[in-house]
């Protein structure tokens, strides 16, 4: 896996484009899938998970389960060639969304668990 520009784009201490480690790059890719809404990218209108729209729906066990399946499906669709998604847990509390993703990096067979937090604007 080659190192791409870090997400979000910024400069390193030398004033050059920051390049993440492979692990950070994978985390950045997951974050992009999770927090991009379908239709947000002009040349890839289906990209994303739709997760942020579901935060405004009435909370229920069914919605939580549906959200977890939606997120897991989106990650498998867009990153399935890089990752094996083992589990996704989505928790909404007030205006904060917490997503825990357990996965295996296909290239190294390294197992990882990452947590992502997003405050949803009201």
Secondary structure, DSSP 8 states (H G I E B T S, - for coil): ----B-SS--B-TTSSB-B--HHHHHHHHHHHHHH--TTSSTT-TT-S--HHHHTTS---HHHHHHHHHHHHHHHHHHHTTTEEEEEEEEEEETTEEEEEEEEEETTTTEEEEEEEEEE---
